[in-house]
Amino acid sequence: MILYTPLSETDIFPTSEDTYNKRCCVTHNGKMLYVEETSSGSYELLQLLSTDPHDFMDATFNPGTTFKG
């Protein structure tokens, strides 16, 4: 089946709220990060929230990086 619509996939097939309950904003080394808690208790970086372009060149803030909780 092909569905032609201007809506995104998440608008049509929403994900469960349990996925978003593990996500939050934290400050790490003076930078705001959007992270998700993993089953091991550490945090996985989803997004760096910054207006400074130099922050995005720092490899410690790459998406997927894990931090201890």
PDB file of N, CA, C, O and CB in Angstrom:
ATOM      1  N   MET A   1       0.837  -1.172   0.000  1.00  0.00           N
ATOM      2  CA  MET A   1       0.000   0.000   0.000  1.00  0.00           C
ATOM      3  C   MET A   1       0.886   1.240   0.000  1.00  0.00           C
ATOM      4  O   MET A   1       1.851   1.319   0.760  1.00  0.00           O
ATOM      5  CB  MET A   1      -0.954  -0.005   1.209  1.00  0.00           C
ATOM      6  N   ILE A   2       0.564   2.186  -0.834  1.00  0.00           N
ATOM      7  CA  ILE A   2       1.284   3.448  -0.903  1.00  0.00           C
ATOM      8  C   ILE A   2       0.365   4.530  -0.375  1.00  0.00           C
ATOM      9  O   ILE A   2      -0.794   4.632  -0.779  1.00  0.00           O
ATOM     10  CB  ILE A   2       1.760   3.764  -2.357  1.00  0.00           C
ATOM     11  N   LEU A   3       0.891   5.334   0.527  1.00  0.00           N
ATOM     12  CA  LEU A   3       0.121   6.398   1.145  1.00  0.00           C
ATOM     13  C   LEU A   3       0.736   7.734   0.741  1.00  0.00           C
ATOM     14  O   LEU A   3       1.854   8.050   1.149  1.00  0.00           O
ATOM     15  CB  LEU A   3       0.082   6.241   2.695  1.00  0.00           C
ATOM     16  N   TYR A   4       0.016   8.519  -0.056  1.00  0.00           N
ATOM     17  CA  TYR A   4       0.477   9.822  -0.500  1.00  0.00           C
ATOM     18  C   TYR A   4      -0.104  10.873   0.435  1.00  0.00           C
ATOM     19  O   TYR A   4      -1.314  11.097   0.454  1.00  0.00           O
ATOM     20  CB  TYR A   4       0.070  10.095  -1.982  1.00  0.00           C
ATOM     21  N   THR A   5       0.763  11.515   1.211  1.00  0.00           N
ATOM     22  CA  THR A   5       0.292  12.503   2.169  1.00  0.00           C
ATOM     23  C   THR A   5       1.411  13.495   2.474  1.00  0.00           C
ATOM     24  O   THR A   5       2.586  13.137   2.407  1.00  0.00           O
ATOM     25  CB  THR A   5      -0.202  11.820   3.464  1.00  0.00           C
ATOM     26  N   PRO A   6       1.062  14.730   2.807  1.00  0.00           N
ATOM     27  CA  PRO A   6       2.090  15.704   3.196  1.00  0.00           C
ATOM     28  C   PRO A   6       2.523  15.533   4.653  1.00  0.00           C
ATOM     29  O   PRO A   6       3.452  16.203   5.102  1.00  0.00           O
ATOM     30  CB  PRO A   6       1.575  17.123   2.978  1.00  0.00           C
ATOM     31  N   LEU A   7       1.859  14.645   5.392  1.00  0.00           N
ATOM     32  CA  LEU A   7       2.191  14.422   6.794  1.00  0.00           C
ATOM     33  C   LEU A   7       3.417  13.530   6.929  1.00  0.00           C
ATOM     34  O   LEU A   7       3.705  12.717   6.050  1.00  0.00           O
ATOM     35  CB  LEU A   7       1.006  13.804   7.530  1.00  0.00           C
ATOM     36  N   SER A   8       4.133  13.688   8.036  1.00  0.00           N
ATOM     37  CA  SER A   8       5.291  12.834   8.275  1.00  0.00           C
ATOM     38  C   SER A   8       4.839  11.471   8.788  1.00  0.00           C
ATOM     39  O   SER A   8       3.693  11.289   9.200  1.00  0.00           O
ATOM     40  CB  SER A   8       6.260  13.495   9.278  1.00  0.00           C
ATOM     41  N   GLU A   9       5.757  10.534   8.753  1.00  0.00           N
ATOM     42  CA  GLU A   9       5.442   9.178   9.198  1.00  0.00           C
ATOM     43  C   GLU A   9       5.052   9.149  10.678  1.00  0.00           C
ATOM     44  O   GLU A   9       4.185   8.374  11.079  1.00  0.00           O
ATOM     45  CB  GLU A   9       6.636   8.254   8.954  1.00  0.00           C
ATOM     46  N   THR A  10       5.692   9.991  11.483  1.00  0.00           N
ATOM     47  CA  THR A  10       5.374   9.999  12.917  1.00  0.00           C
ATOM     48  C   THR A  10       4.005  10.601  13.211  1.00  0.00           C
ATOM     49  O   THR A  10       3.418  10.309  14.253  1.00  0.00           O
ATOM     50  CB  THR A  10       6.434  10.768  13.678  1.00  0.00           C
ATOM     51  N   ASP A  11       3.487  11.432  12.316  1.00  0.00           N
ATOM     52  CA  ASP A  11       2.135  11.962  12.495  1.00  0.00           C
ATOM     53  C   ASP A  11       1.080  10.892  12.221  1.00  0.00           C
ATOM     54  O   ASP A  11       0.012  10.890  12.834  1.00  0.00           O
ATOM     55  CB  ASP A  11       1.910  13.168  11.576  1.00  0.00           C
ATOM     56  N   ILE A  12       1.385   9.997  11.307  1.00  0.00           N
ATOM     57  CA  ILE A  12       0.437   8.949  10.943  1.00  0.00           C
ATOM     58  C   ILE A  12       0.561   7.753  11.890  1.00  0.00           C
ATOM     59  O   ILE A  12      -0.442   7.198  12.339  1.00  0.00           O
ATOM     60  CB  ILE A  12       0.664   8.503   9.487  1.00  0.00           C
ATOM     61  N   PHE A  13       1.801   7.366  12.185  1.00  0.00           N
ATOM     62  CA  PHE A  13       2.077   6.231  13.066  1.00  0.00           C
ATOM     63  C   PHE A  13       2.874   6.729  14.271  1.00  0.00           C
ATOM     64  O   PHE A  13       4.097   6.588  14.290  1.00  0.00           O
ATOM     65  CB  PHE A  13       2.855   5.103  12.308  1.00  0.00           C
ATOM     66  N   PRO A  14       2.217   7.303  15.269  1.00  0.00           N
ATOM     67  CA  PRO A  14       2.958   7.866  16.410  1.00  0.00           C
ATOM     68  C   PRO A  14       3.637   6.770  17.235  1.00  0.00           C
ATOM     69  O   PRO A  14       3.135   5.652  17.349  1.00  0.00           O
ATOM     70  CB  PRO A  14       2.010   8.683  17.308  1.00  0.00           C
ATOM     71  N   THR A  15       4.794   7.123  17.807  1.00  0.00           N
ATOM     72  CA  THR A  15       5.496   6.190  18.673  1.00  0.00           C
ATOM     73  C   THR A  15       4.922   6.268  20.079  1.00  0.00           C
ATOM     74  O   THR A  15       4.213   7.216  20.416  1.00  0.00           O
ATOM     75  CB  THR A  15       7.008   6.483  18.685  1.00  0.00           C
ATOM     76  N   SER A  16       5.223   5.285  20.883  1.00  0.00           N
ATOM     77  CA  SER A  16       4.682   5.260  22.242  1.00  0.00           C
ATOM     78  C   SER A  16       5.371   6.321  23.104  1.00  0.00           C
ATOM     79  O   SER A  16       6.491   6.736  22.807  1.00  0.00           O
ATOM     80  CB  SER A  16       4.856   3.855  22.871  1.00  0.00           C
ATOM     81  N   GLU A  17       4.706   6.751  24.159  1.00  0.00           N
ATOM     82  CA  GLU A  17       5.263   7.765  25.037  1.00  0.00           C
ATOM     83  C   GLU A  17       6.391   7.222  25.895  1.00  0.00           C
ATOM     84  O   GLU A  17       7.183   8.000  26.428  1.00  0.00           O
ATOM     85  CB  GLU A  17       4.185   8.337  25.914  1.00  0.00           C
ATOM     86  N   ASP A  18       6.484   5.909  26.043  1.00  0.00           N
ATOM     87  CA  ASP A  18       7.567   5.314  26.821  1.00  0.00           C
ATOM     88  C   ASP A  18       8.929   5.653  26.229  1.00  0.00           C
ATOM     89  O   ASP A  18       9.919   5.757  26.953  1.00  0.00           O
ATOM     90  CB  ASP A  18       7.395   3.801  26.896  1.00  0.00           C
ATOM     91  N   THR A  19       8.972   5.825  24.927  1.00  0.00           N
ATOM     92  CA  THR A  19      10.223   6.174  24.260  1.00  0.00           C
ATOM     93  C   THR A  19      10.706   7.539  24.716  1.00  0.00           C
ATOM     94  O   THR A  19      11.908   7.739  24.890  1.00  0.00           O
ATOM     95  CB  THR A  19      10.048   6.155  22.738  1.00  0.00           C
ATOM     96  N   TYR A  20       9.795   8.480  24.913  1.00  0.00           N
ATOM     97  CA  TYR A  20      10.164   9.846  25.257  1.00  0.00           C
ATOM     98  C   TYR A  20      10.327  10.062  26.755  1.00  0.00           C
ATOM     99  O   TYR A  20      10.872  11.088  27.162  1.00  0.00           O
ATOM    100  CB  TYR A  20       9.137  10.795  24.726  1.00  0.00           C
ATOM    101  N   ASN A  21       9.874   9.133  27.586  1.00  0.00           N
ATOM    102  CA  ASN A  21      10.023   9.279  29.030  1.00  0.00           C
ATOM    103  C   ASN A  21      11.467   9.158  29.472  1.00  0.00           C
ATOM    104  O   ASN A  21      11.823   9.656  30.540  1.00  0.00           O
ATOM    105  CB  ASN A  21       9.189   8.251  29.745  1.00  0.00           C
ATOM    106  N   LYS A  22      12.307   8.510  28.681  1.00  0.00           N
ATOM    107  CA  LYS A  22      13.715   8.333  29.014  1.00  0.00           C
ATOM    108  C   LYS A  22      14.585   9.474  28.493  1.00  0.00           C
ATOM    109  O   LYS A  22      15.796   9.464  28.711  1.00  0.00           O
ATOM    110  CB  LYS A  22      14.213   7.020  28.460  1.00  0.00           C
ATOM    111  N   ARG A  23      14.007  10.438  27.822  1.00  0.00           N
ATOM    112  CA  ARG A  23      14.779  11.529  27.228  1.00  0.00           C
ATOM    113  C   ARG A  23      14.651  12.799  28.055  1.00  0.00           C
ATOM    114  O   ARG A  23      13.589  13.092  28.603  1.00  0.00           O
ATOM    115  CB  ARG A  23      14.320  11.789  25.791  1.00  0.00           C
ATOM    116  N   CYS A  24      15.756  13.558  28.141  1.00  0.00           N
ATOM    117  CA  CYS A  24      15.733  14.822  28.887  1.00  0.00           C
ATOM    118  C   CYS A  24      16.902  15.695  28.440  1.00  0.00           C
ATOM    119  O   CYS A  24      17.791  15.247  27.716  1.00  0.00           O
ATOM    120  CB  CYS A  24      15.797  14.566  30.425  1.00  0.00           C
ATOM    121  N   CYS A  25      16.881  16.941  28.883  1.00  0.00           N
ATOM    122  CA  CYS A  25      17.963  17.884  28.627  1.00  0.00           C
ATOM    123  C   CYS A  25      18.840  17.954  29.869  1.00  0.00           C
ATOM    124  O   CYS A  25      18.336  18.078  30.985  1.00  0.00           O
ATOM    125  CB  CYS A  25      17.411  19.294  28.248  1.00  0.00           C
ATOM    126  N   VAL A  26      20.146  17.877  29.674  1.00  0.00           N
ATOM    127  CA  VAL A  26      21.106  17.957  30.770  1.00  0.00           C
ATOM    128  C   VAL A  26      22.235  18.896  30.368  1.00  0.00           C
ATOM    129  O   VAL A  26      22.420  19.199  29.190  1.00  0.00           O
ATOM    130  CB  VAL A  26      21.659  16.549  31.137  1.00  0.00           C
ATOM    131  N   THR A  27      22.984  19.351  31.366  1.00  0.00           N
ATOM    132  CA  THR A  27      24.173  20.159  31.120  1.00  0.00           C
ATOM    133  C   THR A  27      25.392  19.312  31.417  1.00  0.00           C
ATOM    134  O   THR A  27      25.502  18.731  32.496  1.00  0.00           O
ATOM    135  CB  THR A  27      24.172  21.456  31.981  1.00  0.00           C
ATOM    136  N   HIS A  28      26.312  19.239  30.460  1.00  0.00           N
ATOM    137  CA  HIS A  28      27.544  18.457  30.611  1.00  0.00           C
ATOM    138  C   HIS A  28      28.694  19.302  30.069  1.00  0.00           C
ATOM    139  O   HIS A  28      28.675  19.711  28.908  1.00  0.00           O
ATOM    140  CB  HIS A  28      27.449  17.065  29.859  1.00  0.00           C
ATOM    141  N   ASN A  29      29.688  19.560  30.906  1.00  0.00           N
ATOM    142  CA  ASN A  29      30.829  20.418  30.541  1.00  0.00           C
ATOM    143  C   ASN A  29      30.374  21.781  30.035  1.00  0.00           C
ATOM    144  O   ASN A  29      30.984  22.339  29.122  1.00  0.00           O
ATOM    145  CB  ASN A  29      31.685  19.736  29.474  1.00  0.00           C
ATOM    146  N   GLY A  30      29.314  22.318  30.619  1.00  0.00           N
ATOM    147  CA  GLY A  30      28.833  23.643  30.255  1.00  0.00           C
ATOM    148  C   GLY A  30      28.009  23.699  28.986  1.00  0.00           C
ATOM    149  O   GLY A  30      27.668  24.789  28.526  1.00  0.00           O
ATOM    150  N   LYS A  31      27.680  22.561  28.410  1.00  0.00           N
ATOM    151  CA  LYS A  31      26.889  22.508  27.168  1.00  0.00           C
ATOM    152  C   LYS A  31      25.551  21.835  27.444  1.00  0.00           C
ATOM    153  O   LYS A  31      25.479  20.879  28.215  1.00  0.00           O
ATOM    154  CB  LYS A  31      27.658  21.746  26.044  1.00  0.00           C
ATOM    155  N   MET A  32      24.495  22.336  26.814  1.00  0.00           N
ATOM    156  CA  MET A  32      23.173  21.723  26.931  1.00  0.00           C
ATOM    157  C   MET A  32      23.081  20.570  25.939  1.00  0.00           C
ATOM    158  O   MET A  32      23.369  20.723  24.752  1.00  0.00           O
ATOM    159  CB  MET A  32      22.041  22.768  26.678  1.00  0.00           C
ATOM    160  N   LEU A  33      22.671  19.412  26.454  1.00  0.00           N
ATOM    161  CA  LEU A  33      22.578  18.210  25.632  1.00  0.00           C
ATOM    162  C   LEU A  33      21.205  17.591  25.788  1.00  0.00           C
ATOM    163  O   LEU A  33      20.625  17.612  26.874  1.00  0.00           O
ATOM    164  CB  LEU A  33      23.674  17.196  26.009  1.00  0.00           C
ATOM    165  N   TYR A  34      20.688  17.043  24.710  1.00  0.00           N
ATOM    166  CA  TYR A  34      19.454  16.268  24.726  1.00  0.00           C
ATOM    167  C   TYR A  34      19.883  14.812  24.704  1.00  0.00           C
ATOM    168  O   TYR A  34      20.470  14.353  23.724  1.00  0.00           O
ATOM    169  CB  TYR A  34      18.499  16.628  23.507  1.00  0.00           C
ATOM    170  N   VAL A  35      19.593  14.075  25.782  1.00  0.00           N
ATOM    171  CA  VAL A  35      20.103  12.720  25.946  1.00  0.00           C
ATOM    172  C   VAL A  35      18.975  11.732  26.204  1.00  0.00           C
ATOM    173  O   VAL A  35      17.848  12.114  26.521  1.00  0.00           O
ATOM    174  CB  VAL A  35      21.111  12.669  27.085  1.00  0.00           C
ATOM    175  N   GLU A  36      19.304  10.458  26.060  1.00  0.00           N
ATOM    176  CA  GLU A  36      18.372   9.371  26.353  1.00  0.00           C
ATOM    177  C   GLU A  36      19.063   8.401  27.300  1.00  0.00           C
ATOM    178  O   GLU A  36      20.201   7.998  27.060  1.00  0.00           O
ATOM    179  CB  GLU A  36      17.902   8.646  25.043  1.00  0.00           C
ATOM    180  N   GLU A  37      18.378   8.025  28.373  1.00  0.00           N
ATOM    181  CA  GLU A  37      18.934   7.083  29.334  1.00  0.00           C
ATOM    182  C   GLU A  37      18.881   5.672  28.763  1.00  0.00           C
ATOM    183  O   GLU A  37      17.847   5.233  28.259  1.00  0.00           O
ATOM    184  CB  GLU A  37      18.174   7.156  30.676  1.00  0.00           C
ATOM    185  N   THR A  38      20.011   4.966  28.846  1.00  0.00           N
ATOM    186  CA  THR A  38      20.068   3.595  28.347  1.00  0.00           C
ATOM    187  C   THR A  38      19.764   2.618  29.477  1.00  0.00           C
ATOM    188  O   THR A  38      19.633   3.019  30.633  1.00  0.00           O
ATOM    189  CB  THR A  38      21.450   3.294  27.727  1.00  0.00           C
ATOM    190  N   SER A  39      19.653   1.352  29.143  1.00  0.00           N
ATOM    191  CA  SER A  39      19.327   0.336  30.149  1.00  0.00           C
ATOM    192  C   SER A  39      20.450   0.139  31.156  1.00  0.00           C
ATOM    193  O   SER A  39      20.203  -0.345  32.261  1.00  0.00           O
ATOM    194  CB  SER A  39      19.015  -0.985  29.472  1.00  0.00           C
ATOM    195  N   SER A  40      21.689   0.506  30.798  1.00  0.00           N
ATOM    196  CA  SER A  40      22.828   0.348  31.708  1.00  0.00           C
ATOM    197  C   SER A  40      22.979   1.518  32.670  1.00  0.00           C
ATOM    198  O   SER A  40      23.871   1.502  33.518  1.00  0.00           O
ATOM    199  CB  SER A  40      24.102   0.183  30.916  1.00  0.00           C
ATOM    200  N   GLY A  41      22.125   2.533  32.556  1.00  0.00           N
ATOM    201  CA  GLY A  41      22.184   3.689  33.444  1.00  0.00           C
ATOM    202  C   GLY A  41      23.009   4.844  32.917  1.00  0.00           C
ATOM    203  O   GLY A  41      23.054   5.902  33.544  1.00  0.00           O
ATOM    204  N   SER A  42      23.662   4.670  31.782  1.00  0.00           N
ATOM    205  CA  SER A  42      24.405   5.767  31.169  1.00  0.00           C
ATOM    206  C   SER A  42      23.467   6.547  30.240  1.00  0.00           C
ATOM    207  O   SER A  42      22.313   6.167  30.042  1.00  0.00           O
ATOM    208  CB  SER A  42      25.649   5.231  30.387  1.00  0.00           C
ATOM    209  N   TYR A  43      23.980   7.632  29.681  1.00  0.00           N
ATOM    210  CA  TYR A  43      23.182   8.479  28.800  1.00  0.00           C
ATOM    211  C   TYR A  43      23.801   8.521  27.413  1.00  0.00           C
ATOM    212  O   TYR A  43      25.017   8.646  27.266  1.00  0.00           O
ATOM    213  CB  TYR A  43      23.058   9.900  29.374  1.00  0.00           C
ATOM    214  N   GLU A  44      22.955   8.414  26.399  1.00  0.00           N
ATOM    215  CA  GLU A  44      23.404   8.496  25.015  1.00  0.00           C
ATOM    216  C   GLU A  44      23.013   9.855  24.458  1.00  0.00           C
ATOM    217  O   GLU A  44      21.859  10.270  24.560  1.00  0.00           O
ATOM    218  CB  GLU A  44      22.800   7.347  24.155  1.00  0.00           C
ATOM    219  N   LEU A  45      23.978  10.541  23.872  1.00  0.00           N
ATOM    220  CA  LEU A  45      23.750  11.870  23.316  1.00  0.00           C
ATOM    221  C   LEU A  45      22.919  11.782  22.041  1.00  0.00           C
ATOM    222  O   LEU A  45      23.282  11.087  21.092  1.00  0.00           O
ATOM    223  CB  LEU A  45      25.085  12.572  23.034  1.00  0.00           C
ATOM    224  N   LEU A  46      21.801  12.496  22.036  1.00  0.00           N
ATOM    225  CA  LEU A  46      20.948  12.554  20.845  1.00  0.00           C
ATOM    226  C   LEU A  46      21.183  13.840  20.063  1.00  0.00           C
ATOM    227  O   LEU A  46      21.203  13.832  18.832  1.00  0.00           O
ATOM    228  CB  LEU A  46      19.471  12.445  21.239  1.00  0.00           C
ATOM    229  N   GLN A  47      21.364  14.958  20.794  1.00  0.00           N
ATOM    230  CA  GLN A  47      21.479  16.244  20.115  1.00  0.00           C
ATOM    231  C   GLN A  47      22.231  17.232  21.003  1.00  0.00           C
ATOM    232  O   GLN A  47      22.014  17.281  22.214  1.00  0.00           O
ATOM    233  CB  GLN A  47      20.080  16.798  19.747  1.00  0.00           C
ATOM    234  N   LEU A  48      23.104  18.007  20.400  1.00  0.00           N
ATOM    235  CA  LEU A  48      23.793  19.101  21.074  1.00  0.00           C
ATOM    236  C   LEU A  48      22.968  20.366  20.858  1.00  0.00           C
ATOM    237  O   LEU A  48      22.658  20.720  19.721  1.00  0.00           O
ATOM    238  CB  LEU A  48      25.264  19.276  20.540  1.00  0.00           C
ATOM    239  N   LEU A  49      22.614  21.042  21.936  1.00  0.00           N
ATOM    240  CA  LEU A  49      21.811  22.259  21.851  1.00  0.00           C
ATOM    241  C   LEU A  49      22.727  23.448  22.094  1.00  0.00           C
ATOM    242  O   LEU A  49      22.995  23.806  23.241  1.00  0.00           O
ATOM    243  CB  LEU A  49      20.627  22.239  22.878  1.00  0.00           C
ATOM    244  N   SER A  50      23.204  24.055  21.026  1.00  0.00           N
ATOM    245  CA  SER A  50      24.153  25.157  21.136  1.00  0.00           C
ATOM    246  C   SER A  50      24.001  26.109  19.951  1.00  0.00           C
ATOM    247  O   SER A  50      23.579  25.714  18.864  1.00  0.00           O
ATOM    248  CB  SER A  50      25.597  24.624  21.214  1.00  0.00           C
ATOM    249  N   THR A  51      24.350  27.358  20.188  1.00  0.00           N
ATOM    250  CA  THR A  51      24.368  28.345  19.102  1.00  0.00           C
ATOM    251  C   THR A  51      25.784  28.641  18.649  1.00  0.00           C
ATOM    252  O   THR A  51      25.984  29.409  17.707  1.00  0.00           O
ATOM    253  CB  THR A  51      23.686  29.637  19.542  1.00  0.00           C
ATOM    254  N   ASP A  52      26.772  28.044  19.305  1.00  0.00           N
ATOM    255  CA  ASP A  52      28.176  28.262  18.956  1.00  0.00           C
ATOM    256  C   ASP A  52      28.619  27.204  17.949  1.00  0.00           C
ATOM    257  O   ASP A  52      28.616  26.017  18.275  1.00  0.00           O
ATOM    258  CB  ASP A  52      29.076  28.225  20.223  1.00  0.00           C
ATOM    259  N   PRO A  53      29.001  27.604  16.731  1.00  0.00           N
ATOM    260  CA  PRO A  53      29.409  26.631  15.717  1.00  0.00           C
ATOM    261  C   PRO A  53      30.626  25.809  16.116  1.00  0.00           C
ATOM    262  O   PRO A  53      30.782  24.680  15.650  1.00  0.00           O
ATOM    263  CB  PRO A  53      29.695  27.336  14.432  1.00  0.00           C
ATOM    264  N   HIS A  54      31.489  26.349  16.965  1.00  0.00           N
ATOM    265  CA  HIS A  54      32.689  25.618  17.388  1.00  0.00           C
ATOM    266  C   HIS A  54      32.345  24.410  18.267  1.00  0.00           C
ATOM    267  O   HIS A  54      33.111  23.447  18.313  1.00  0.00           O
ATOM    268  CB  HIS A  54      33.632  26.554  18.144  1.00  0.00           C
ATOM    269  N   ASP A  55      31.224  24.450  18.951  1.00  0.00           N
ATOM    270  CA  ASP A  55      30.810  23.322  19.781  1.00  0.00           C
ATOM    271  C   ASP A  55      30.563  22.073  18.946  1.00  0.00           C
ATOM    272  O   ASP A  55      30.792  20.959  19.417  1.00  0.00           O
ATOM    273  CB  ASP A  55      29.557  23.677  20.565  1.00  0.00           C
ATOM    274  N   PHE A  56      30.103  22.245  17.724  1.00  0.00           N
ATOM    275  CA  PHE A  56      29.789  21.110  16.861  1.00  0.00           C
ATOM    276  C   PHE A  56      31.040  20.465  16.263  1.00  0.00           C
ATOM    277  O   PHE A  56      30.965  19.365  15.715  1.00  0.00           O
ATOM    278  CB  PHE A  56      28.863  21.553  15.748  1.00  0.00           C
ATOM    279  N   MET A  57      32.177  21.133  16.363  1.00  0.00           N
ATOM    280  CA  MET A  57      33.436  20.572  15.876  1.00  0.00           C
ATOM    281  C   MET A  57      34.104  19.700  16.938  1.00  0.00           C
ATOM    282  O   MET A  57      35.041  18.966  16.627  1.00  0.00           O
ATOM    283  CB  MET A  57      34.384  21.695  15.446  1.00  0.00           C
ATOM    284  N   ASP A  58      33.640  19.767  18.179  1.00  0.00           N
ATOM    285  CA  ASP A  58      34.197  18.979  19.274  1.00  0.00           C
ATOM    286  C   ASP A  58      33.665  17.548  19.190  1.00  0.00           C
ATOM    287  O   ASP A  58      32.456  17.330  19.260  1.00  0.00           O
ATOM    288  CB  ASP A  58      33.850  19.616  20.650  1.00  0.00           C
ATOM    289  N   ALA A  59      34.556  16.583  19.041  1.00  0.00           N
ATOM    290  CA  ALA A  59      34.158  15.189  18.851  1.00  0.00           C
ATOM    291  C   ALA A  59      33.507  14.586  20.091  1.00  0.00           C
ATOM    292  O   ALA A  59      32.845  13.553  19.986  1.00  0.00           O
ATOM    293  CB  ALA A  59      35.357  14.364  18.460  1.00  0.00           C
ATOM    294  N   THR A  60      33.675  15.195  21.254  1.00  0.00           N
ATOM    295  CA  THR A  60      33.048  14.646  22.465  1.00  0.00           C
ATOM    296  C   THR A  60      31.540  14.848  22.463  1.00  0.00           C
ATOM    297  O   THR A  60      30.837  14.249  23.277  1.00  0.00           O
ATOM    298  CB  THR A  60      33.650  15.290  23.711  1.00  0.00           C
ATOM    299  N   PHE A  61      31.039  15.672  21.572  1.00  0.00           N
ATOM    300  CA  PHE A  61      29.605  15.941  21.501  1.00  0.00           C
ATOM    301  C   PHE A  61      28.972  15.363  20.238  1.00  0.00           C
ATOM    302  O   PHE A  61      27.949  15.868  19.775  1.00  0.00           O
ATOM    303  CB  PHE A  61      29.354  17.435  21.561  1.00  0.00           C
ATOM    304  N   ASN A  62      29.564  14.319  19.681  1.00  0.00           N
ATOM    305  CA  ASN A  62      28.974  13.639  18.522  1.00  0.00           C
ATOM    306  C   ASN A  62      27.747  12.847  18.946  1.00  0.00           C
ATOM    307  O   ASN A  62      27.755  12.248  20.022  1.00  0.00           O
ATOM    308  CB  ASN A  62      30.006  12.706  17.849  1.00  0.00           C
ATOM    309  N   PRO A  63      26.696  12.823  18.140  1.00  0.00           N
ATOM    310  CA  PRO A  63      25.524  12.001  18.468  1.00  0.00           C
ATOM    311  C   PRO A  63      25.909  10.532  18.619  1.00  0.00           C
ATOM    312  O   PRO A  63      26.687  10.001  17.827  1.00  0.00           O
ATOM    313  CB  PRO A  63      24.442  12.152  17.385  1.00  0.00           C
ATOM    314  N   GLY A  64      25.360   9.885  19.636  1.00  0.00           N
ATOM    315  CA  GLY A  64      25.679   8.494  19.908  1.00  0.00           C
ATOM    316  C   GLY A  64      26.716   8.322  20.998  1.00  0.00           C
ATOM    317  O   GLY A  64      26.914   7.214  21.496  1.00  0.00           O
ATOM    318  N   THR A  65      27.388   9.415  21.378  1.00  0.00           N
ATOM    319  CA  THR A  65      28.370   9.352  22.447  1.00  0.00           C
ATOM    320  C   THR A  65      27.669   9.041  23.766  1.00  0.00           C
ATOM    321  O   THR A  65      26.592   9.573  24.032  1.00  0.00           O
ATOM    322  CB  THR A  65      29.162  10.676  22.546  1.00  0.00           C
ATOM    323  N   THR A  66      28.262   8.193  24.586  1.00  0.00           N
ATOM    324  CA  THR A  66      27.654   7.851  25.865  1.00  0.00           C
ATOM    325  C   THR A  66      28.378   8.544  27.006  1.00  0.00           C
ATOM    326  O   THR A  66      29.593   8.735  26.969  1.00  0.00           O
ATOM    327  CB  THR A  66      27.662   6.337  26.076  1.00  0.00           C
ATOM    328  N   PHE A  67      27.604   8.919  28.024  1.00  0.00           N
ATOM    329  CA  PHE A  67      28.131   9.567  29.220  1.00  0.00           C
ATOM    330  C   PHE A  67      27.674   8.765  30.430  1.00  0.00           C
ATOM    331  O   PHE A  67      26.592   8.178  30.424  1.00  0.00           O
ATOM    332  CB  PHE A  67      27.662  11.059  29.319  1.00  0.00           C
ATOM    333  N   LYS A  68      28.498   8.745  31.459  1.00  0.00           N
ATOM    334  CA  LYS A  68      28.119   8.071  32.698  1.00  0.00           C
ATOM    335  C   LYS A  68      27.097   8.910  33.446  1.00  0.00           C
ATOM    336  O   LYS A  68      27.190  10.137  33.460  1.00  0.00           O
ATOM    337  CB  LYS A  68      29.355   7.806  33.585  1.00  0.00           C
ATOM    338  N   GLY A  69      26.129   8.259  34.064  1.00  0.00           N
ATOM    339  CA  GLY A  69      25.064   8.951  34.772  1.00  0.00           C
ATOM    340  C   GLY A  69      25.363   9.276  36.190  1.00  0.00           C
ATOM    341  O   GLY A  69      24.527   9.861  36.879  1.00  0.00           O
TER     342      GLY A  69
END
